[in-house]
Each structure stands twice: as structure tokens, then as C-alpha cells.
Amino acid sequence: MRVHRSAETAVVAVHDTGPGIPAEELGRVFERRWRGRTGRPVAGTGIGLALVRELVTAHGGMVTATSSAESTAFTISLPL
């Protein structure tokens, strides 16, 4: 996890070293109740990232996700 200031924006970046999210699924990670094929055996409802996006957007920010075969990164940008 990394937090820094960029101009008038606070940036929170979370990076893991898990299996990554397939490119064809990456565009759906913020959808409510959507769970990728590798996440289905894991307990959960599929609403966590949708809630993150709603909260960040409500505060005028933006959240993005990038992924490769070895890792995934989520970046939250919020106005100061």
C-alpha cells in the first residue's frame, strides 16, 4: 500500500502479488455482485469493489484497476 499527494489529489495505491485478474474480466471488477471465475470458490458477495467505487465517486474521486498474470493494483484518487 502506498499513499502520496499529487498536486491537489490524494492517491492511495494497493498492489498485491496474487494470480492477477484476466484481461477479459478486468472491466467488470467494479460491478455489483460480479465475481470472476477464479473468485467464485472464495466466500463473499461480490459487492466490495462496487461499494469502494460508489464511495470514492461520491467524494469526487476515481478508482482504477490494473492487472497482469502476477499481480493486481487498485488506485484511488481523491481531491484534497
DAJO-V741408 format. One line per field, one symbol per residue. ss: DSSP state (A for helix, B for strand, O for the rest). Layout:
# DAJO-V741408
ss = ???
This chain:
# DAJO-V741408
ss = OBBBBBOOBBBBBBBBOOOOOOAAAAOOOOOOOOOOOOOOOOOOOOOAAAAAAAAAAAOOOBBBBBBOOOOBBBBBBBBO
